[in-house]
């Protein structure tokens, strides 16, 4: 259950980084509300998951989900560059996260 909560928390991290793009100095209230809700849920789920998963592993997985998800959102919706190098590096992060999971038991 902790791993599922951690994954959901990582997805909310993608939500808050995406909202952050539109908050306009926190003057755009709907996007600011989305940011605050997403960051609260993301951090809360990380905290709950880290009760059962070693903190270093939980944080690395949470951060990786957020980073990979944010890069993918940027490439798909914000015309950020798509290259074989970027895609390869994303797979490298995924492999590192899998390695942490396997090494952590």
Secondary structure, DSSP 8 states (H G I E B T S, - for coil): -HHHHHHHHHHHHHHHHHHHTT-TTTT-HHHHHHHHHHHHHHHHHHHHHTTTS-HHHHHHHHHHHHHHHHHHHHHHHS-----HHHHHHHHHHHHHHHHHHHHH-
